Amino acid sequence: TPGGVLVYGIPEFRLPKEIVRREIDGLRELGVDIECNMVIGKILSIDELEERGYEAVFIGTGAGLPKFMNIPGENLPGVLSANEFLTRVNLMKAYREDSDTPIRRSSRVAVVGGGNVAMDAARCAKRMGTDKVYIVYRRGEAEMPARLEEQHHAKEEGIEFLTLTNPTEILGGEDGRVCGMKCIKMELGEPDASGRRRPIPVEGSEFVLDVDMVIMSLGTSPNPLIRSTTPGLETNKKGGIIVDENEMSTRENVFAGGDAVTGAATVILAMGAGKKAAEAIDRKLQGK
């Protein structure tokens, strides 16, 4: 299905899919060919696209590789990335009884993280009929990266915020599935490299949160697939494609923008990068 994160990641209640569908239909009417199920770097490479006669390539593959905490129990059934959870709910419609894509029905869910995606995952979990949904975040509410509006909406829907709290282990029951999450309380120290006050564990403050599903929403990074299959394409230490002021990469006539360059950011910044790159590609191909 075309649409990327607008379709699989952002829930219907925040971005109606009808709006996205109209935009995609508009592109098709302009004469744009959309090829789905084409994994560039596996099915075709950038080299092969150029061999087929494409004079310029724009990479807008986003940042879909989820991050995890690497704590004990993180591989237990019942632990998902926010990416997987939101894709199952939004794209695959797993909430329907007739869906081919399964999703676990849970009574108590912990969403670890404090960004907009964490709020989306928590609100989707609530709509799945979950009795209790927690947002677990290691800093204070004032340091949360999620927009205030998203935080307010989550609270209005009954989602409980456990700030200054950090998971240390995910516990499994006799059935091998998640049955709880061991946490420790935190306090804020001096600012770190991000400018936010660094969370420090409070000794002796450990407790167990009674949950049967954990959704990790700790941010994402660009998938290394295109980077590893495209000679001459340089990336920064976080995996983002390096571009110049015209969105052109270190490889001639290969442009990039959005989260594939910046890391996880916003829809509007990605759209802006696409427009800027389109203008630069047009100038380049016309020899201007």
Beta strands, then each sheet from edge to edge (+ up, - down):
strand 1: 57-59
strand 2: 65-66
strand 3: 79-81
strand 4: 108-112
strand 5: 132-136
strand 6: 160-162
strand 7: 165-172
strand 8: 178-191
strand 9: 197-201
strand 10: 207-209
strand 11: 213-216
strand 12: 220-221
strand 13: 254-256
sheet 1: 1+ 13+
sheet 2: 2+ 12-
sheet 3: 3+ 11+ 4+ 5+ 6+
sheet 4: 7+ 8- 9+
sheet 5: 7+ 8- 10+
end
